[in-house]
């Protein structure tokens, strides 16, 4: 196969610009290396040629060709081509070798230029642009040469290491005849000069290895011509696109060490566009060589001959962790959510619907609601319909929901989903439908539909509720963002008022009542892609303007037709001869109309109307049915609850379970009872002569449908006892009540406390008291009603107090004998211990007057059984009194006759002091001195405390004694 050679041009730049000539021959390019004195075949070079044949015209060119030691060399000019070859010439004339379409990768790589266009070659037509062909290991037109830009995918082009023997190259239809080119005689020495006129192509061919060039040189001086390279100043330039291929790999001409000797900014090759190359070395640094100051670093393994791609790949590996590639938000659009606005809720008008009785209601609104099924007799309005919306501006807005997971996002918003590359427009489409039903069975009476489109064409904005946000990279200043995410929110607002015909007249309170159905479906799209699946939400809203509806229905107008009350009986008890109310009874009857029009009140635990106590006297009041009637009227679950309480307008009672009519009436009959025993606390309304709560009130106010009171001025006031009634003197005033049973006493004989709740242990003031014994003394009658039983010397016991009868703290009674200035009370006690006592304390809540004092106040004396007629004391009188206030005396008076002051008895008595006693506050300590006749032991256990009032002192409320 002929081998084509290019002559060195005499300057360092390597370039070639030859195009296919008009004859269809394939151009060949060779290079002469003046340093190594080698000729290299560089393959074909395709470039934008000039006109005509597209090659530089040699007609007017001159050059010098030195031919020495050659043998059988001929130079022939054929047309516009000059051939320099051996005399054999077989290789050069091989028709198929030079123009073999498929010889590109064959053994005869020398004709690869033509072989690149071979129909059946390794890489076919695309082989002509095989970038890697120049680096074929063995063949001059190695495998890579046959796989030009597209040829790299050729079966044999990519794998033919020894392109000169490429399998497909030898089997090319014309390439097989390229073997004749190999038989050409070698060119050994080329010298001399030549001037060729009219030649547009120069081909130098031969076979074998060119050898023994000696010191010969070859040069070609081209002057003039019309090639693609034009001299511009000190360099040659072209605006054509160049493609350079090579098939022979050579060793680097330098060691790769050291620095550049060329100043920064100098260059020998300049291009205005990017260069595509298989590889190139990194070159020589100007400041520090590659092997300098890099000890211990992997960079030490690099030199000037290292491929730039190798170093870049190493650096990329170092930086890969800190420079992740842009990633997408992998969340997807998965559903829609809703937000509800102006969601005010209403409460259905209160009240239950009565029976129309075969006619119509007085209320047109109630008639309409019953007709549309929004209520039925015996039930409330809108019963069981759930939430009632009462704002006509109620609306729904929609939002996207993201599904799945992601590792990247433009922000921490969990609802953002991927929208592809950031240049894509974000769009959404919605289909919405509205329906309306004005009846409870949900028959559709109005409906409408709508389709909507929204989009956001601008990056990093929120438009029409559509958000687009760029997903930043790890280092956006060097890694530009690629992707975006987004969402939509508050879009396609759906109002219950459709906003377009047919509209609902919301000013018509009744006609706007009903169910509103809203269905919305939304899909998304980015760029020009198809819309996603639609996601749908359905809503049913019940709307009613309950405020205006309630006003339009109106309230009840209830009247009380009649009302009668009468006091029936009063029961009483006595204490210290004064009467007290224990029980009282009254009868009541009333009737009402208008309680069921337009609606009526219903409550399982409350009545439409009843007799209820509006003002209690600490309890004790009860109401019950009067005779066959009922003291209350109630509707339970919308029906009559009590017999003889609700009647037709004609007066016929409605049985329990019946639904009242809108014109029904209510009749009440009740019995009111007061029982003092049921009151709380002290069970009395008397406190030191003052009666509180003499009256109470009964409420007969009916409830309207909403549970509010309808009437005023129908609260009746009752007196527990009206003065002068039931045979009592009017000048005594009203009776107080006392809830303790007749004969009750909260104290006992053996407990040393008296709180004046009864008189069971009170002893009458007479001579029998002087024994100091409860058993010997005369008692008051407490077991039965015994009015006005006090004597002239007796003080009065009222619930909780000892008072001066007829005084400011007294109750009911006048002073039995106003000639007696001193009033007495005696209380018996008994000690049930057998051991002897040494002292006792006494406290009646006030500082005592001494027994001989005539001043107003309280005085106390004690009678011990041991000092009485039957005791241990030796005396000649009937008894002995001990004054606890005299602390420094023993015997005060050895003989005191009756004076109703110091001695209220008919017998003569003695008065002793409290020698060795003590006083602390209002507590008196009394020495139990046997020498004074005071014993409290096994034989003598009884004693009596006498309290004496002078004037109208503060009442004593208790006696407290402690014995030790």
Buried (B, 14 or more C-beta within 10 A) or exposed (E): BBBBBBBBBEEEEBBBBBBBBEEEBBBBBBBBEEEEBBBBBBBBBBBBBBEEBBBBBBEEBBBBBBBEBBEEBEBEBEBBBBBBBBEBBBBBBBEBBBBBBBBBBBBBBBBBBBBBBBEBBBBBBBBBBBBBBBBBBBBBBBBBBBBBBBBBEBEBBBEBEBBBBBBBBBBBBBBBBBBBBBBBBBBBBBBEEBEBEEBBBBBBBBBBEBEEBEEBBBBBEBEEBEBBBEEEEEBBBBEBEBBBBBBBEEEEEEEBEBBBEEEEEEEEEEEEEEEEEEEEBBBBEEEEBBBEEBEEEEBEEBBBBBBEBBBEEBEEEEEEEEEEEBBBBBBEBBEBEEEEEEBEEBEBBBBBBBBBBEEEBEBEBBBBBBEBEBBBBBBBBBBEBEEBBBBBEBBBBBBBBBEEEBEBBBEEEEBBBBBBEBEBBBBBBBBBBBBBBBBBEBEEBBEBEBEEEBBBEEBEBBEBBBBBBBBBBBEEEEBEBBBBBBBBBEBBBBBBBBEEEEEBEBEEBBBBBBBBBBBBBBBBBBEEEEEBEBBEBEBEBBBBBBBBBBEBBBBBEBEBEEBEBEBEEBBBBBBBBBBBBBBBBBBBBBBBBBBBBBBBBBEEEBBBBBBBBEBEBBBBBEBEBBEEBBBBBBBBEBBBBBBBBBBBEEEEBBEBEBBBBBBBBBBBBBBBBBBBBBBEEBBBBBBBBEBEBBEBBBBBBBBBBBEEEBBEEBBBEBBBBBBEEBEBEEEBBBBBBBBBEBBBBBBEBEEBEBBBBBBBBBBBBBBBBBBBBBEBBEEBEBEEBBBEBBBBBBBBBBBBBBBBBBBEBBBBBEBBBEEBEBBBBBBBBBBEEEEEBEBBBBBBBBEBBBBBBEEEBBBBBBBBBBBBBBBBBEBEBBBBBBBBBBBEEEEBBBEBEBEBBBBBBEBBBBBBBBBBBBBEEEBBBBBBBEEBBBBBBEEBBBBBBBBBBBEBBEBBBBBBBEBE
